């Protein structure tokens, strides 16, 4: 029983991390029609920033670090979008290739800067003690992480559905030309959303640090998971990213625990089913 | 006239091992392998308008099947080669069914995800694939009793296979099927209205490209006598895609030029700098931003800009 509960919680916390990663990817894709392959690298960059900051300054708050790393990664993403991606406006293929090139540059730069060994990220001290609920023992940090992801989901939902910025983003997703025609600054909106997506990924990287730790190849591990989540949930849909993240979180965690060698195959079965019967994804409105 | 041009072009290629050292002959063999691989990817990218970021799957699958069959099950090279090409072609047929549910960026993401799944399998299923250690101690085949262990003999073997590949792929794209493929790339709706089946045309092309990807994978594993999960990685797919785009996609010569450049760059750069992936990324940015249509048209444009005149 303890096994199932612990693995269930692990699944939820991985799902939460995947949501922080894939929600930004999905938003960027929905608005900009851009498959941002740098997204895994943004996540990894966040983890490395977090690991470095937390190890350098004793007693630094994890949440402050996550916020700081998120802002730094968002700024980097914004620069990349302004300097490179805007030049390739009418060339979606070129944009993807550039994001791939950028992913290679970032991951190699991380390898050069931080070396090949994995760097553990310390769990905050006040969250190290396990929590007891109904006689079962839970690692507190993972519980908090799930809470964070749900909080982020609610905040994003409110941002998209209830604010003026969100209304502009929705207009841009639905009909970019019409949005431009009624005076929405779509180009600035692109930069904003790209920064937002990159920032969430960077902050998610810090929060994932205590579980995953920072290591070279983290980006290559996370990016396919994000792709599968987004393909499964539907591109551009926040709800799809949310549901897809937790589905993949469960499948991947239980797959790894029960059939460690076949985890990757099990991971890709739901994707095949969804593509076969619902190519636009579970909650997607538009085909890719 | 074309025959003379062909002879002038072919003679140095055939004679190459007589006047070059082993190092350069081996480099040339690697270029031939990369060229077949790039040409097969170009069928998808250039002629089919399907940008795949998972083409290394087919290279890796063929190489792994051949390596496993010859070492673990002690099969002969002939049978192992047949089975691995058949296995790769089947994999391509299966992946095609999944990936071709989407087009454009969706297709790209699905091919990337599928190839990452294979990469993960090669890494994690260590009792079969030997994981991060790779499979070493492989041998080269001995076709008709001719040993391929010397640099020159392997070069000629690769040259023969590459020539067959080039001819077969040229025939493919210049056939009426090739025309319908280009039609589907440019105007899928009109082609459908004319009674063509765009999906079937794309799928057949995908399988054919997978077949030649598998052939290059076989040559790859014969050449290196070793296989490691990195040959299935995104970097490997991206190198080939860079070659195709750098040389000029949708042309027959372009991918060969591009693949040659990427391979030479990789070989020479890795002698001086450790950071091949970073260089690869920078070259990607440079090519896409400065020469988006490939080297040959890009050079013309650059020259025009340097002369200062309006294009």
Contacts between the chains, C-beta under 8 A, distances in Angstrom:
chain1	res1	chain2	res2	distance
A	29	B	105	7.7
A	33	B	105	7.1
A	34	B	105	7.9
A	35	B	105	4.7
A	35	B	108	6.3
A	35	B	109	5.5
A	37	B	112	7.6
A	84	B	285	6.9
A	84	B	289	7.1
A	87	B	289	6.4
A	88	B	288	7.0
A	88	B	289	7.5
A	91	B	288	7.9
A	91	B	292	6.6
A	92	B	104	7.3
A	92	B	105	6.4
A	93	B	51	5.7
A	94	B	288	4.6
A	94	B	289	8.0
A	94	B	292	5.7
A	96	B	51	7.6
A	96	B	105	6.6
A	96	B	108	6.2
A	97	B	241	7.4
A	97	B	245	6.9
A	97	B	284	5.7
A	97	B	288	5.0
A	98	B	284	6.7
A	98	B	285	5.8
A	98	B	288	5.2
A	98	B	289	7.4
A	100	B	53	7.3
A	100	B	234	7.7
A	100	B	238	5.9
A	100	B	281	7.8
A	100	B	284	6.4
A	101	B	280	7.3
A	101	B	281	4.0
A	101	B	282	7.1
A	101	B	283	7.6
A	101	B	284	2.9
A	101	B	285	4.8
A	101	B	288	7.3
A	102	B	281	6.4
A	102	B	285	7.2
A	103	B	281	7.3
A	104	B	235	7.2
A	104	B	238	7.3
A	104	B	277	4.7
A	104	B	278	6.6
A	104	B	280	5.4
A	104	B	281	3.4
A	104	B	284	7.2
A	105	B	277	7.8
A	105	B	278	5.2
A	105	B	281	3.7
A	105	B	282	6.5
A	105	B	285	7.9
A	107	B	277	6.7
A	108	B	275	5.3
A	108	B	276	8.0
A	108	B	277	4.0
A	108	B	278	3.9
A	108	B	281	7.0
A	109	B	278	6.4
A	111	B	277	8.0
A	112	B	274	8.0
A	112	B	275	6.3
A	112	B	278	7.6
A	220	B	116	7.4
A	220	B	233	7.4
A	220	B	234	6.8
A	223	B	116	7.6
A	224	B	112	7.2
A	224	B	113	5.3
A	224	B	116	3.7
A	224	B	117	7.1
A	224	B	120	7.6
A	227	B	109	5.2
A	227	B	112	6.3
A	227	B	113	4.6
A	227	B	116	7.8
A	228	B	113	5.5
A	230	B	109	7.5
A	231	B	106	7.6
A	231	B	109	6.3
A	231	B	110	6.5
A	231	B	113	6.7
A	235	B	106	7.3
A	260	B	124	7.1
A	261	B	124	5.9
A	261	B	125	4.8
A	261	B	126	8.0
A	261	B	127	7.2
A	262	B	125	7.9
A	263	B	120	7.8
A	263	B	124	6.9
A	264	B	117	4.9
A	264	B	120	4.0
A	264	B	121	5.1
A	264	B	124	6.4
A	265	B	117	7.2
A	265	B	121	6.9
A	267	B	117	6.8
A	268	B	113	7.3
A	268	B	114	7.2
A	268	B	117	4.8
A	271	B	113	6.9
A	272	B	98	5.8
A	275	B	98	5.6
A	275	B	101	4.9
A	275	B	102	7.5
A	275	B	110	7.0
A	276	B	98	7.6
A	276	B	101	7.1
A	279	B	101	4.5
A	279	B	102	6.2
A	279	B	106	7.9
A	287	B	102	6.9
A	287	B	106	6.9
A	288	B	102	4.8
A	288	B	103	7.7
A	288	B	104	6.6
A	288	B	105	5.6
A	288	B	106	2.5
A	288	B	107	7.7
A	288	B	109	7.0
